[in-house]
Amino acid sequence: MSRFEWLKDNLKVAVASLLVAVIGVLVAFLSLTNDVFGGRAVSSTPEITSAAVPRTPSPSSDVSRSAGPGPSGPATPDLSPSGSATPDPSPTDSASPRPDGVTYLDELAAAERNGGYLREPVTMDHVLYDRSVQLTCNGKDSWFIYPIAGHRTFSFALGIDDGVTTAFGRAADLTFFADNGTQIGGRHTAGLGPAKKVEIDVTGVIQLKIRCIGRDAESNAQKSIPHVALGEAVLTR
């Protein structure tokens, strides 16, 4: 073999080796580039997300809200004096409060009677009498007995309820008696129209008897009259 041919063969081997080395370098470079830009690189510092740390409410935050219902149900009502959930109690009868030493007749039940009666407001000549008793006065003798021990006076407005249309031309006579049967005062007559003020002395009386008889105002023939009224009937000590 000539010297020229030997050099030619060695040159081919050197070039081939160089190509292999270059290819190896390229492969290594491409592999490194893929690791960095392909998303497989892992950071040494872990990422902290907002979900990783639980949120703790601030101590100054208002946990209870009264402006509206919360997740657990409606808001609790304000029970302070300025917003009490319990309504204030009302008087028994705000229209006619009872003074000291006074008993309204409509608070008492008749101990004995032979006629009907009502304990309710009445209107006489367009005037309302709130604390009242209405008696049914039959054509014959109707009577009512009330326990009134300890009282001295009995006062009321006497008349007939405006709504009793059958009372036109009729009247009712009332008389009052003590326990021993003694009549107290004179006879008092009720009719339609303005009520009459009556006051009788009941000092020492334990059982007051009220006698009532209805009649025709002209002929005096006996007639039954309902709703003969004792308006604002009051017993005073």
Number of C-alpha atoms within 10 A of each C-alpha: 5 6 7 8 10 10 10 10 10 11 12 11 11 11 11 12 12 12 12 12 12 12 12 12 12 12 12 11 11 11 11 12 11 12 12 11 9 9 8 9 10 9 7 6 6 7 8 8 7 8 7 8 8 7 8 6 9 8 7 6 7 8 9 11 11 12 10 10 12 11 6 6 8 12 14 12 11 11 10 8 8 7 10 11 11 8 7 7 6 7 9 9 10 8 10 13 10 13 8 8 10 13 18 19 24 21 12 13 13 17 12 13 15 13 14 15 19 15 18 14 18 26 20 21 13 11 14 14 21 18 23 24 25 23 22 22 28 21 17 13 13 20 23 21 21 17 17 22 14 15 20 15 16 20 19 24 21 26 28 31 27 18 12 13 9 10 24 14 13 22 26 28 16 20 17 22 18 18 13 9 10 10 14 16 13 10 12 16 16 22 24 21 16 17 21 15 13 13 14 15 15 24 16 13 19 17 20 21 25 18 18 27 22 28 22 18 16 9 9 11 11 18 19 19 25 20 21 29 30 30 31 22 22 22 22 19 15
